[in-house]
Amino acid sequence: MRRLEKPLDDTIAVFEKCIERIKDQGLKQRLEACKQEIHDASREFDSKVGEAMLHTMQPSNMSNGVTTDEMKKVYTNRMAKKLAPGREYYDKLMSLPLFGKCPLCSQRTVSTLDHHLPKAHYPTLVVSPLNLIPACQDCNKTKSEGIPRYAHEETLHPYYDDVEGFSWLKAKLVDPLCQNSCHC
Ligand SMILES: [Zn+2]
């Protein structure tokens, strides 16, 4: 995994931008009333992810009658879609990896944003930049909708974890023709 610079954009600023063109005033008011819980969820995520404590973050529904589907649509239609009001934030996150290489596999090209904690269980985090990781299609699918139940089930996060200096694999070359016991 490649480390990425942690995005500094404020979750509420992103959320406000995403919902600014909603014409249905009832829906807009219900969404606006959720700002505090969206802010709190992002803060909790930020404080827990680096400590491998995300498994203690409880999945929750939104208040004010806002459904998970409505929040998913805020992301899909108002942030990810081309020309969407929040698309500038989407593009900014997509441009983080050097040469567009997926930070999770370091092999394929970035083509999507992966929700580190999935939308279906954490609607409060659908547009939080800290929860959105640029990734290739394959890595995104592999992670799917699973949520960590224990610390060891938490996956690495490119904004918080740095394993680039860690030696994952070692090899010793043994020449079977060598007569010495030096394993040269
Ligand atoms: Zn990948």
Backbone and ligand atoms as CSV (ligand in chain L), in Angstrom:
chain,resi,resn,atom,element,x,y,z
A,1,MET,N,N,0.828,-1.198,0.000
A,1,MET,CA,C,0.000,0.000,0.000
A,1,MET,C,C,0.866,1.252,0.000
A,2,ARG,N,N,0.462,2.209,-0.793
A,2,ARG,CA,C,1.164,3.495,-0.864
A,2,ARG,C,C,0.464,4.522,0.024
A,3,ARG,N,N,1.281,5.260,0.754
A,3,ARG,CA,C,0.709,6.306,1.600
A,3,ARG,C,C,0.261,7.493,0.734
A,4,LEU,N,N,-0.842,8.113,1.133
A,4,LEU,CA,C,-1.325,9.319,0.445
A,4,LEU,C,C,-1.430,10.456,1.454
A,5,GLU,N,N,-1.286,11.659,0.938
A,5,GLU,CA,C,-1.449,12.856,1.764
A,5,GLU,C,C,-2.891,12.918,2.275
A,6,LYS,N,N,-3.053,13.097,3.574
A,6,LYS,CA,C,-4.404,13.156,4.151
A,6,LYS,C,C,-5.148,14.412,3.671
A,7,PRO,N,N,-6.350,14.255,3.105
A,7,PRO,CA,C,-7.077,15.442,2.633
A,7,PRO,C,C,-7.511,16.330,3.797
A,8,LEU,N,N,-7.476,17.647,3.553
A,8,LEU,CA,C,-7.781,18.584,4.638
A,8,LEU,C,C,-9.164,19.215,4.523
A,9,ASP,N,N,-9.875,18.905,3.428
A,9,ASP,CA,C,-11.188,19.524,3.243
A,9,ASP,C,C,-12.153,19.102,4.353
A,10,ASP,N,N,-12.878,20.080,4.838
A,10,ASP,CA,C,-13.818,19.858,5.929
A,10,ASP,C,C,-15.068,19.118,5.425
A,11,THR,N,N,-15.467,18.095,6.148
A,11,THR,CA,C,-16.614,17.272,5.733
A,11,THR,C,C,-17.884,18.094,5.549
A,12,ILE,N,N,-18.115,19.012,6.461
A,12,ILE,CA,C,-19.344,19.812,6.364
A,12,ILE,C,C,-19.307,20.732,5.143
A,13,ALA,N,N,-18.140,21.268,4.821
A,13,ALA,CA,C,-18.023,22.107,3.620
A,13,ALA,C,C,-18.349,21.268,2.383
A,14,VAL,N,N,-17.866,20.031,2.348
A,14,VAL,CA,C,-18.149,19.134,1.220
A,14,VAL,C,C,-19.650,18.826,1.172
A,15,PHE,N,N,-20.219,18.501,2.324
A,15,PHE,CA,C,-21.639,18.158,2.401
A,15,PHE,C,C,-22.508,19.333,1.947
A,16,GLU,N,N,-22.190,20.528,2.446
A,16,GLU,CA,C,-22.980,21.717,2.072
A,16,GLU,C,C,-22.917,21.972,0.569
A,17,LYS,N,N,-21.727,21.771,0.014
A,17,LYS,CA,C,-21.570,21.980,-1.436
A,17,LYS,C,C,-22.421,20.958,-2.196
A,18,CYS,N,N,-22.391,19.713,-1.740
A,18,CYS,CA,C,-23.137,18.650,-2.420
A,18,CYS,C,C,-24.640,18.932,-2.447
A,19,ILE,N,N,-25.172,19.439,-1.343
A,19,ILE,CA,C,-26.639,19.575,-1.255
A,19,ILE,C,C,-27.142,20.967,-1.669
A,20,GLU,N,N,-26.238,21.838,-2.113
A,20,GLU,CA,C,-26.648,23.236,-2.341
A,20,GLU,C,C,-27.713,23.395,-3.439
A,21,ARG,N,N,-27.757,22.469,-4.402
A,21,ARG,CA,C,-28.716,22.657,-5.493
A,21,ARG,C,C,-29.989,21.827,-5.348
A,22,ILE,N,N,-30.178,21.233,-4.207
A,22,ILE,CA,C,-31.397,20.429,-4.014
A,22,ILE,C,C,-32.617,21.349,-4.028
A,23,LYS,N,N,-33.558,21.015,-4.911
A,23,LYS,CA,C,-34.741,21.896,-5.056
A,23,LYS,C,C,-35.837,21.535,-4.068
A,24,ASP,N,N,-35.910,20.247,-3.709
A,24,ASP,CA,C,-36.913,19.796,-2.747
A,24,ASP,C,C,-36.548,20.368,-1.370
A,25,GLN,N,N,-37.250,21.430,-0.982
A,25,GLN,CA,C,-36.879,22.138,0.256
A,25,GLN,C,C,-37.040,21.271,1.503
A,26,GLY,N,N,-38.024,20.364,1.468
A,26,GLY,CA,C,-38.230,19.457,2.601
A,26,GLY,C,C,-37.016,18.563,2.787
A,27,LEU,N,N,-36.557,17.969,1.695
A,27,LEU,CA,C,-35.386,17.092,1.746
A,27,LEU,C,C,-34.149,17.881,2.167
A,28,LYS,N,N,-34.000,19.059,1.587
A,28,LYS,CA,C,-32.830,19.881,1.912
A,28,LYS,C,C,-32.783,20.229,3.395
A,29,GLN,N,N,-33.938,20.569,3.940
A,29,GLN,CA,C,-33.979,20.913,5.373
A,29,GLN,C,C,-33.650,19.704,6.249
A,30,ARG,N,N,-34.177,18.533,5.850
A,30,ARG,CA,C,-33.891,17.325,6.645
A,30,ARG,C,C,-32.398,17.005,6.595
A,31,LEU,N,N,-31.797,17.177,5.410
A,31,LEU,CA,C,-30.358,16.903,5.273
A,31,LEU,C,C,-29.536,17.921,6.072
A,32,GLU,N,N,-29.931,19.186,5.978
A,32,GLU,CA,C,-29.190,20.220,6.708
A,32,GLU,C,C,-29.229,19.985,8.217
A,33,ALA,N,N,-30.333,19.399,8.669
A,33,ALA,CA,C,-30.475,19.134,10.111
A,33,ALA,C,C,-29.549,18.003,10.569
A,34,CYS,N,N,-28.892,17.332,9.620
A,34,CYS,CA,C,-27.999,16.201,9.971
A,34,CYS,C,C,-26.531,16.612,10.047
A,35,LYS,N,N,-26.259,17.909,9.872
A,35,LYS,CA,C,-24.854,18.355,9.811
A,35,LYS,C,C,-24.050,17.952,11.043
A,36,GLN,N,N,-24.667,18.104,12.211
A,36,GLN,CA,C,-23.906,17.814,13.434
A,36,GLN,C,C,-23.479,16.352,13.502
A,37,GLU,N,N,-24.386,15.440,13.163
A,37,GLU,CA,C,-24.024,14.016,13.252
A,37,GLU,C,C,-22.998,13.647,12.172
A,38,ILE,N,N,-23.059,14.329,11.046
A,38,ILE,CA,C,-22.067,14.084,9.989
A,38,ILE,C,C,-20.688,14.581,10.445
A,39,HIS,N,N,-20.687,15.742,11.050
A,39,HIS,CA,C,-19.455,16.304,11.610
A,39,HIS,C,C,-18.885,15.375,12.692
A,40,ASP,N,N,-19.747,14.935,13.595
A,40,ASP,CA,C,-19.303,14.079,14.705
A,40,ASP,C,C,-18.752,12.744,14.189
A,41,ALA,N,N,-19.420,12.174,13.197
A,41,ALA,CA,C,-18.979,10.876,12.658
A,41,ALA,C,C,-17.592,11.004,12.035
A,42,SER,N,N,-17.375,12.112,11.337
A,42,SER,CA,C,-16.076,12.333,10.699
A,42,SER,C,C,-14.973,12.496,11.747
A,43,ARG,N,N,-15.295,13.207,12.824
A,43,ARG,CA,C,-14.336,13.395,13.928
A,43,ARG,C,C,-14.013,12.054,14.591
A,44,GLU,N,N,-15.044,11.255,14.801
A,44,GLU,CA,C,-14.844,9.956,15.442
A,44,GLU,C,C,-13.985,9.055,14.543
A,45,PHE,N,N,-14.295,9.067,13.243
A,45,PHE,CA,C,-13.519,8.285,12.284
A,45,PHE,C,C,-12.046,8.691,12.355
A,46,ASP,N,N,-11.804,10.000,12.336
A,46,ASP,CA,C,-10.435,10.533,12.341
A,46,ASP,C,C,-9.674,10.107,13.604
A,47,SER,N,N,-10.377,10.095,14.730
A,47,SER,CA,C,-9.679,9.764,15.979
A,47,SER,C,C,-9.447,8.258,16.132
A,48,LYS,N,N,-10.242,7.446,15.457
A,48,LYS,CA,C,-10.151,5.993,15.663
A,48,LYS,C,C,-9.365,5.235,14.598
A,49,VAL,N,N,-9.377,5.740,13.356
A,49,VAL,CA,C,-8.817,4.933,12.273
A,49,VAL,C,C,-7.320,4.664,12.441
A,50,GLY,N,N,-6.582,5.659,12.913
A,50,GLY,CA,C,-5.135,5.486,13.071
A,50,GLY,C,C,-4.762,4.589,14.237
A,51,GLU,N,N,-5.715,4.351,15.137
A,51,GLU,CA,C,-5.474,3.525,16.329
A,51,GLU,C,C,-6.060,2.126,16.181
A,52,ALA,N,N,-6.485,1.768,14.975
A,52,ALA,CA,C,-7.147,0.472,14.728
A,52,ALA,C,C,-8.343,0.280,15.665
A,53,MET,N,N,-9.113,1.354,15.842
A,53,MET,CA,C,-10.288,1.293,16.715
A,53,MET,C,C,-11.596,1.484,15.934
A,54,LEU,N,N,-11.515,1.427,14.610
A,54,LEU,CA,C,-12.727,1.648,13.813
A,54,LEU,C,C,-13.805,0.605,14.090
A,55,HIS,N,N,-13.373,-0.587,14.521
A,55,HIS,CA,C,-14.366,-1.639,14.787
A,55,HIS,C,C,-15.288,-1.268,15.955
A,56,THR,N,N,-14.897,-0.248,16.720
A,56,THR,CA,C,-15.768,0.186,17.826
A,56,THR,C,C,-16.754,1.272,17.371
A,57,MET,N,N,-16.630,1.695,16.118
A,57,MET,CA,C,-17.534,2.724,15.605
A,57,MET,C,C,-18.835,2.054,15.152
A,58,GLN,N,N,-19.904,2.368,15.824
A,58,GLN,CA,C,-21.173,1.683,15.569
A,58,GLN,C,C,-21.831,2.156,14.278
A,59,PRO,N,N,-22.281,1.200,13.433
A,59,PRO,CA,C,-23.092,1.595,12.278
A,59,PRO,C,C,-24.363,2.264,12.794
A,60,SER,N,N,-24.818,3.309,12.115
A,60,SER,CA,C,-26.030,3.966,12.616
A,60,SER,C,C,-26.842,4.548,11.479
A,61,ASN,N,N,-28.123,4.675,11.722
A,61,ASN,CA,C,-29.001,5.326,10.759
A,61,ASN,C,C,-28.958,6.829,10.995
A,62,MET,N,N,-29.465,7.551,10.007
A,62,MET,CA,C,-29.498,9.002,10.137
A,62,MET,C,C,-30.716,9.402,10.974
A,63,SER,N,N,-30.661,10.599,11.523
A,63,SER,CA,C,-31.847,11.113,12.215
A,63,SER,C,C,-32.643,12.009,11.260
A,64,ASN,N,N,-33.641,12.677,11.760
A,64,ASN,CA,C,-34.479,13.615,10.979
A,64,ASN,C,C,-35.155,12.959,9.772
A,65,GLY,N,N,-35.368,11.654,9.868
A,65,GLY,CA,C,-36.078,10.957,8.793
A,65,GLY,C,C,-35.269,10.793,7.522
A,66,VAL,N,N,-33.987,11.100,7.559
A,66,VAL,CA,C,-33.136,10.930,6.364
A,66,VAL,C,C,-32.774,9.451,6.237
A,67,THR,N,N,-32.992,8.887,5.066
A,67,THR,CA,C,-32.716,7.466,4.882
A,67,THR,C,C,-31.291,7.253,4.360
A,68,THR,N,N,-30.836,6.014,4.509
A,68,THR,CA,C,-29.513,5.663,3.988
A,68,THR,C,C,-29.478,5.857,2.470
A,69,ASP,N,N,-30.578,5.513,1.800
A,69,ASP,CA,C,-30.637,5.697,0.342
A,69,ASP,C,C,-30.516,7.172,-0.047
A,70,GLU,N,N,-31.134,8.030,0.729
A,70,GLU,CA,C,-31.030,9.466,0.429
A,70,GLU,C,C,-29.580,9.929,0.578
A,71,MET,N,N,-28.888,9.412,1.575
A,71,MET,CA,C,-27.477,9.780,1.760
A,71,MET,C,C,-26.610,9.202,0.640
A,72,LYS,N,N,-26.919,7.968,0.233
A,72,LYS,CA,C,-26.165,7.368,-0.884
A,72,LYS,C,C,-26.322,8.222,-2.145
A,73,LYS,N,N,-27.544,8.740,-2.332
A,73,LYS,CA,C,-27.794,9.590,-3.510
A,73,LYS,C,C,-27.036,10.914,-3.414
A,74,VAL,N,N,-26.864,11.428,-2.196
A,74,VAL,CA,C,-26.069,12.657,-2.039
A,74,VAL,C,C,-24.672,12.399,-2.601
A,75,TYR,N,N,-24.122,11.232,-2.268
A,75,TYR,CA,C,-22.780,10.910,-2.793
A,75,TYR,C,C,-22.825,10.664,-4.310
A,76,THR,N,N,-23.696,9.761,-4.739
A,76,THR,CA,C,-23.696,9.333,-6.146
A,76,THR,C,C,-24.086,10.469,-7.100
A,77,ASN,N,N,-25.173,11.166,-6.781
A,77,ASN,CA,C,-25.691,12.176,-7.711
A,77,ASN,C,C,-25.119,13.566,-7.498
A,78,ARG,N,N,-24.642,13.847,-6.275
A,78,ARG,CA,C,-24.248,15.226,-5.979
A,78,ARG,C,C,-22.763,15.401,-5.682
A,79,MET,N,N,-22.026,14.268,-5.733
A,79,MET,CA,C,-20.575,14.375,-5.547
A,79,MET,C,C,-19.825,13.625,-6.659
A,80,ALA,N,N,-20.233,12.371,-6.912
A,80,ALA,CA,C,-19.483,11.532,-7.863
A,80,ALA,C,C,-19.821,11.816,-9.325
A,81,LYS,N,N,-21.040,12.234,-9.575
A,81,LYS,CA,C,-21.493,12.445,-10.953
A,81,LYS,C,C,-20.768,13.623,-11.599
A,82,LYS,N,N,-20.524,13.497,-12.915
A,82,LYS,CA,C,-19.900,14.624,-13.627
A,82,LYS,C,C,-20.825,15.847,-13.552
A,83,LEU,N,N,-20.240,17.001,-13.366
A,83,LEU,CA,C,-20.951,18.282,-13.262
A,83,LEU,C,C,-21.775,18.420,-11.971
A,84,ALA,N,N,-21.659,17.447,-11.080
A,84,ALA,CA,C,-22.360,17.553,-9.788
A,84,ALA,C,C,-21.722,18.680,-8.977
A,85,PRO,N,N,-22.504,19.316,-8.080
A,85,PRO,CA,C,-21.943,20.439,-7.312
A,85,PRO,C,C,-20.709,20.069,-6.478
A,86,GLY,N,N,-20.671,18.820,-5.977
A,86,GLY,CA,C,-19.526,18.415,-5.149
A,86,GLY,C,C,-18.411,17.724,-5.925
A,87,ARG,N,N,-18.529,17.741,-7.248
A,87,ARG,CA,C,-17.561,16.989,-8.067
A,87,ARG,C,C,-16.118,17.494,-7.904
A,88,GLU,N,N,-15.963,18.777,-7.594
A,88,GLU,CA,C,-14.596,19.303,-7.422
A,88,GLU,C,C,-13.866,18.559,-6.294
A,89,TYR,N,N,-14.605,18.180,-5.262
A,89,TYR,CA,C,-13.993,17.434,-4.148
A,89,TYR,C,C,-13.681,15.996,-4.567
A,90,TYR,N,N,-14.561,15.427,-5.355
A,90,TYR,CA,C,-14.344,14.072,-5.883
A,90,TYR,C,C,-13.058,14.061,-6.720
A,91,ASP,N,N,-12.950,15.040,-7.627
A,91,ASP,CA,C,-11.769,15.110,-8.506
A,91,ASP,C,C,-10.487,15.338,-7.698
A,92,LYS,N,N,-10.589,16.135,-6.676
A,92,LYS,CA,C,-9.427,16.437,-5.828
A,92,LYS,C,C,-8.906,15.148,-5.171
A,93,LEU,N,N,-9.812,14.339,-4.669
A,93,LEU,CA,C,-9.411,13.078,-4.028
A,93,LEU,C,C,-8.843,12.106,-5.069
A,94,MET,N,N,-9.463,12.085,-6.243
A,94,MET,CA,C,-8.999,11.170,-7.297
A,94,MET,C,C,-7.586,11.536,-7.784
A,95,SER,N,N,-7.217,12.807,-7.598
A,95,SER,CA,C,-5.914,13.239,-8.102
A,95,SER,C,C,-4.791,13.035,-7.069
A,96,LEU,N,N,-5.104,12.507,-5.907
A,96,LEU,CA,C,-4.084,12.339,-4.865
A,96,LEU,C,C,-2.965,11.354,-5.225
A,97,PRO,N,N,-3.260,10.180,-5.806
A,97,PRO,CA,C,-2.170,9.216,-6.070
A,97,PRO,C,C,-1.247,9.661,-7.204
A,98,LEU,N,N,0.037,9.477,-6.988
A,98,LEU,CA,C,1.032,9.795,-8.001
A,98,LEU,C,C,0.818,8.908,-9.232
A,99,PHE,N,N,0.803,9.515,-10.384
A,99,PHE,CA,C,0.603,8.821,-11.663
A,99,PHE,C,C,-0.714,8.028,-11.725
A,100,GLY,N,N,-1.659,8.383,-10.863
A,100,GLY,CA,C,-2.965,7.723,-10.889
A,100,GLY,C,C,-2.935,6.259,-10.492
A,101,LYS,N,N,-1.897,5.835,-9.798
A,101,LYS,CA,C,-1.786,4.427,-9.379
A,101,LYS,C,C,-2.603,4.178,-8.103
A,102,CYS,N,N,-3.342,3.091,-8.120
A,102,CYS,CA,C,-4.158,2.722,-6.964
A,102,CYS,C,C,-3.266,2.551,-5.728
A,103,PRO,N,N,-3.547,3.274,-4.632
A,103,PRO,CA,C,-2.682,3.169,-3.444
A,103,PRO,C,C,-2.819,1.827,-2.733
A,104,LEU,N,N,-3.901,1.115,-2.988
A,104,LEU,CA,C,-4.136,-0.142,-2.269
A,104,LEU,C,C,-3.335,-1.306,-2.870
A,105,CYS,N,N,-3.261,-1.385,-4.210
A,105,CYS,CA,C,-2.528,-2.496,-4.843
A,105,CYS,C,C,-1.235,-2.034,-5.507
A,106,SER,N,N,-1.082,-0.748,-5.704
A,106,SER,CA,C,0.103,-0.163,-6.375
A,106,SER,C,C,0.289,-0.695,-7.788
A,107,GLN,N,N,-0.747,-1.251,-8.377
A,107,GLN,CA,C,-0.627,-1.865,-9.701
A,107,GLN,C,C,-1.529,-1.193,-10.736
A,108,ARG,N,N,-2.819,-1.164,-10.430
A,108,ARG,CA,C,-3.777,-0.714,-11.434
A,108,ARG,C,C,-4.072,0.794,-11.289
A,109,THR,N,N,-4.821,1.284,-12.253
A,109,THR,CA,C,-5.119,2.718,-12.294
A,109,THR,C,C,-6.367,3.041,-11.473
A,110,VAL,N,N,-6.298,4.157,-10.788
A,110,VAL,CA,C,-7.430,4.629,-9.982
A,110,VAL,C,C,-8.619,4.951,-10.890
A,111,SER,N,N,-9.795,4.454,-10.528
A,111,SER,CA,C,-10.963,4.741,-11.355
A,111,SER,C,C,-12.214,5.035,-10.535
A,112,THR,N,N,-12.083,5.006,-9.219
A,112,THR,CA,C,-13.260,5.196,-8.374
A,112,THR,C,C,-12.824,5.661,-6.981
A,113,LEU,N,N,-13.806,6.072,-6.170
A,113,LEU,CA,C,-13.500,6.334,-4.755
A,113,LEU,C,C,-14.108,5.206,-3.929
A,114,ASP,N,N,-13.291,4.628,-3.076
A,114,ASP,CA,C,-13.756,3.548,-2.214
A,114,ASP,C,C,-14.148,4.119,-0.846
A,115,HIS,N,N,-15.328,3.726,-0.363
A,115,HIS,CA,C,-15.713,4.115,0.996
A,115,HIS,C,C,-15.049,3.152,1.973
A,116,HIS,N,N,-14.115,3.641,2.759
A,116,HIS,CA,C,-13.381,2.773,3.688
A,116,HIS,C,C,-14.374,2.075,4.628
A,117,LEU,N,N,-15.270,2.835,5.242
A,117,LEU,CA,C,-16.418,2.242,5.931
A,117,LEU,C,C,-17.601,2.398,4.977
A,118,PRO,N,N,-18.263,1.273,4.645
A,118,PRO,CA,C,-19.238,1.285,3.549
A,118,PRO,C,C,-20.472,2.167,3.780
A,119,LYS,N,N,-20.953,2.701,2.658
A,119,LYS,CA,C,-22.122,3.604,2.669
A,119,LYS,C,C,-23.341,2.958,3.314
A,120,ALA,N,N,-23.529,1.667,3.042
A,120,ALA,CA,C,-24.743,0.977,3.496
A,120,ALA,C,C,-24.848,0.958,5.025
A,121,HIS,N,N,-23.705,0.962,5.703
A,121,HIS,CA,C,-23.726,0.880,7.172
A,121,HIS,C,C,-23.361,2.198,7.856
A,122,TYR,N,N,-22.683,3.073,7.118
A,122,TYR,CA,C,-22.242,4.345,7.720
A,122,TYR,C,C,-22.669,5.518,6.829
A,123,PRO,N,N,-23.987,5.766,6.746
A,123,PRO,CA,C,-24.454,6.855,5.876
A,123,PRO,C,C,-23.911,8.221,6.283
A,124,THR,N,N,-23.539,8.385,7.563
A,124,THR,CA,C,-23.005,9.684,8.003
A,124,THR,C,C,-21.651,9.986,7.360
A,125,LEU,N,N,-21.002,8.961,6.806
A,125,LEU,CA,C,-19.643,9.152,6.266
A,125,LEU,C,C,-19.588,9.114,4.733
A,126,VAL,N,N,-20.748,9.215,4.073
A,126,VAL,CA,C,-20.751,9.034,2.606
A,126,VAL,C,C,-19.921,10.072,1.852
A,127,VAL,N,N,-19.845,11.302,2.366
A,127,VAL,CA,C,-19.063,12.317,1.645
A,127,VAL,C,C,-17.859,12.809,2.460
A,128,SER,N,N,-17.539,12.111,3.534
A,128,SER,CA,C,-16.381,12.518,4.342
A,128,SER,C,C,-15.089,12.206,3.588
A,129,PRO,N,N,-14.278,13.226,3.272
A,129,PRO,CA,C,-13.034,12.967,2.517
A,129,PRO,C,C,-12.143,11.920,3.187
A,130,LEU,N,N,-12.158,11.856,4.516
A,130,LEU,CA,C,-11.286,10.897,5.212
A,130,LEU,C,C,-11.718,9.457,4.979
A,131,ASN,N,N,-13.001,9.279,4.646
A,131,ASN,CA,C,-13.527,7.924,4.415
A,131,ASN,C,C,-13.480,7.545,2.939
A,132,LEU,N,N,-13.019,8.462,2.098
A,132,LEU,CA,C,-13.028,8.221,0.650
A,132,LEU,C,C,-11.605,8.038,0.126
A,133,ILE,N,N,-11.333,6.843,-0.387
A,133,ILE,CA,C,-9.981,6.525,-0.849
A,133,ILE,C,C,-9.996,6.266,-2.357
A,134,PRO,N,N,-9.150,6.985,-3.107
A,134,PRO,CA,C,-9.068,6.680,-4.541
A,134,PRO,C,C,-8.550,5.259,-4.723
A,135,ALA,N,N,-9.218,4.494,-5.576
A,135,ALA,CA,C,-8.850,3.075,-5.734
A,135,ALA,C,C,-9.182,2.597,-7.141
A,136,CYS,N,N,-8.634,1.445,-7.492
A,136,CYS,CA,C,-9.007,0.820,-8.766
A,136,CYS,C,C,-10.302,0.039,-8.540
A,137,GLN,N,N,-10.942,-0.315,-9.627
A,137,GLN,CA,C,-12.215,-1.036,-9.571
A,137,GLN,C,C,-12.083,-2.353,-8.798
A,138,ASP,N,N,-10.998,-3.075,-9.039
A,138,ASP,CA,C,-10.812,-4.394,-8.421
A,138,ASP,C,C,-10.668,-4.285,-6.904
A,139,CYS,N,N,-9.848,-3.349,-6.437
A,139,CYS,CA,C,-9.666,-3.187,-4.991
A,139,CYS,C,C,-10.970,-2.761,-4.330
A,140,ASN,N,N,-11.716,-1.896,-5.009
A,140,ASN,CA,C,-12.987,-1.436,-4.472
A,140,ASN,C,C,-13.945,-2.616,-4.306
A,141,LYS,N,N,-13.993,-3.477,-5.329
A,141,LYS,CA,C,-14.905,-4.630,-5.278
A,141,LYS,C,C,-14.468,-5.623,-4.208
A,142,THR,N,N,-13.156,-5.835,-4.083
A,142,THR,CA,C,-12.642,-6.801,-3.115
A,142,THR,C,C,-13.035,-6.408,-1.705
A,143,LYS,N,N,-12.988,-5.105,-1.421
A,143,LYS,CA,C,-13.344,-4.656,-0.065
A,143,LYS,C,C,-14.850,-4.760,0.180
A,144,SER,N,N,-15.611,-4.548,-0.843
A,144,SER,CA,C,-17.085,-4.616,-0.823
A,144,SER,C,C,-17.705,-3.947,0.417
A,145,GLU,N,N,-18.749,-4.577,0.951
A,145,GLU,CA,C,-19.533,-3.923,2.005
A,145,GLU,C,C,-19.192,-4.424,3.409
A,146,GLY,N,N,-18.103,-5.148,3.531
A,146,GLY,CA,C,-17.749,-5.727,4.833
A,146,GLY,C,C,-17.392,-4.655,5.852
A,147,ILE,N,N,-17.742,-4.905,7.108
A,147,ILE,CA,C,-17.351,-3.977,8.174
A,147,ILE,C,C,-16.495,-4.732,9.206
A,148,PRO,N,N,-15.469,-4.091,9.739
A,148,PRO,CA,C,-14.591,-4.777,10.690
A,148,PRO,C,C,-15.271,-5.004,12.037
A,149,ARG,N,N,-15.159,-6.230,12.543
A,149,ARG,CA,C,-15.728,-6.523,13.868
A,149,ARG,C,C,-14.641,-6.510,14.947
A,150,TYR,N,N,-13.400,-6.698,14.506
A,150,TYR,CA,C,-12.255,-6.711,15.428
A,150,TYR,C,C,-11.136,-5.872,14.810
A,151,ALA,N,N,-10.164,-5.508,15.655
A,151,ALA,CA,C,-9.049,-4.684,15.169
A,151,ALA,C,C,-8.309,-5.373,14.018
A,152,HIS,N,N,-8.132,-6.701,14.115
A,152,HIS,CA,C,-7.358,-7.383,13.072
A,152,HIS,C,C,-8.119,-7.474,11.742
A,153,GLU,N,N,-9.396,-7.134,11.746
A,153,GLU,CA,C,-10.152,-7.136,10.480
A,153,GLU,C,C,-10.116,-5.771,9.787
A,154,GLU,N,N,-9.536,-4.792,10.437
A,154,GLU,CA,C,-9.473,-3.461,9.820
A,154,GLU,C,C,-8.411,-3.444,8.724
A,155,THR,N,N,-8.760,-2.858,7.604
A,155,THR,CA,C,-7.803,-2.809,6.490
A,155,THR,C,C,-6.956,-1.534,6.585
A,156,LEU,N,N,-5.820,-1.574,5.925
A,156,LEU,CA,C,-4.916,-0.416,5.960
A,156,LEU,C,C,-5.575,0.781,5.289
A,157,HIS,N,N,-5.213,1.947,5.766
A,157,HIS,CA,C,-5.785,3.175,5.211
A,157,HIS,C,C,-4.638,4.078,4.746
A,158,PRO,N,N,-4.616,4.436,3.460
A,158,PRO,CA,C,-3.477,5.195,2.911
A,158,PRO,C,C,-3.239,6.572,3.509
A,159,TYR,N,N,-4.281,7.177,4.161
A,159,TYR,CA,C,-4.074,8.505,4.761
A,159,TYR,C,C,-3.464,8.400,6.160
A,160,TYR,N,N,-3.539,7.219,6.749
A,160,TYR,CA,C,-3.124,7.065,8.151
A,160,TYR,C,C,-2.003,6.051,8.370
A,161,ASP,N,N,-1.961,5.019,7.558
A,161,ASP,CA,C,-0.974,3.956,7.771
A,161,ASP,C,C,0.197,4.115,6.820
A,162,ASP,N,N,1.386,3.909,7.364
A,162,ASP,CA,C,2.585,4.002,6.527
A,162,ASP,C,C,3.375,2.696,6.655
A,163,VAL,N,N,3.297,1.869,5.633
A,163,VAL,CA,C,3.989,0.573,5.687
A,163,VAL,C,C,5.032,0.460,4.570
A,164,GLU,N,N,5.321,1.611,3.940
A,164,GLU,CA,C,6.226,1.556,2.791
A,164,GLU,C,C,7.636,1.119,3.176
A,165,GLY,N,N,8.053,1.405,4.427
A,165,GLY,CA,C,9.397,1.012,4.832
A,165,GLY,C,C,9.429,-0.379,5.449
A,166,PHE,N,N,8.274,-1.024,5.496
A,166,PHE,CA,C,8.175,-2.325,6.160
A,166,PHE,C,C,8.559,-3.442,5.186
A,167,SER,N,N,9.394,-4.371,5.662
A,167,SER,CA,C,9.829,-5.469,4.806
A,167,SER,C,C,8.826,-6.621,4.904
A,168,TRP,N,N,8.061,-6.844,3.808
A,168,TRP,CA,C,7.003,-7.862,3.828
A,168,TRP,C,C,7.536,-9.245,3.456
A,169,LEU,N,N,8.584,-9.252,2.626
A,169,LEU,CA,C,9.033,-10.510,2.042
A,169,LEU,C,C,10.548,-10.531,1.981
A,170,LYS,N,N,11.127,-11.628,2.450
A,170,LYS,CA,C,12.577,-11.748,2.389
A,170,LYS,C,C,12.918,-13.022,1.628
A,171,ALA,N,N,14.072,-13.035,0.963
A,171,ALA,CA,C,14.483,-14.233,0.226
A,171,ALA,C,C,15.974,-14.457,0.391
A,172,LYS,N,N,16.361,-15.716,0.432
A,172,LYS,CA,C,17.786,-16.059,0.501
A,172,LYS,C,C,18.100,-16.912,-0.713
A,173,LEU,N,N,19.117,-16.536,-1.440
A,173,LEU,CA,C,19.483,-17.272,-2.645
A,173,LEU,C,C,20.488,-18.371,-2.270
A,174,VAL,N,N,20.127,-19.620,-2.539
A,174,VAL,CA,C,21.013,-20.739,-2.203
A,174,VAL,C,C,21.491,-21.399,-3.490
A,175,ASP,N,N,22.805,-21.452,-3.660
A,175,ASP,CA,C,23.379,-22.085,-4.848
A,175,ASP,C,C,23.649,-23.557,-4.521
A,176,PRO,N,N,22.912,-24.492,-5.129
A,176,PRO,CA,C,23.087,-25.915,-4.790
A,176,PRO,C,C,24.464,-26.453,-5.188
A,177,LEU,N,N,25.188,-25.746,-6.046
A,177,LEU,CA,C,26.494,-26.221,-6.490
A,177,LEU,C,C,27.638,-25.761,-5.580
A,178,CYS,N,N,27.320,-24.854,-4.710
A,178,CYS,CA,C,28.348,-24.329,-3.829
A,178,CYS,C,C,28.779,-25.395,-2.827
A,179,GLN,N,N,30.081,-25.583,-2.679
A,179,GLN,CA,C,30.595,-26.608,-1.788
A,179,GLN,C,C,30.789,-26.088,-0.362
A,180,ASN,N,N,30.782,-24.827,-0.225
A,180,ASN,CA,C,31.004,-24.252,1.117
A,180,ASN,C,C,29.704,-24.252,1.901
A,181,SER,N,N,29.792,-23.980,3.143
A,181,SER,CA,C,28.565,-23.936,3.953
A,181,SER,C,C,28.096,-22.497,4.150
A,182,CYS,N,N,28.512,-21.665,3.229
A,182,CYS,CA,C,28.187,-20.239,3.396
A,182,CYS,C,C,26.833,-19.874,2.798
A,183,HIS,N,N,26.181,-20.785,2.071
A,183,HIS,CA,C,24.900,-20.494,1.395
A,183,HIS,C,C,25.030,-19.307,0.445
A,184,CYS,N,N,26.170,-19.206,-0.198
A,184,CYS,CA,C,26.366,-18.060,-1.096
A,184,CYS,C,C,25.489,-18.236,-2.347
L,1,ZN,ZN,ZN,-6.056,-1.432,-6.623
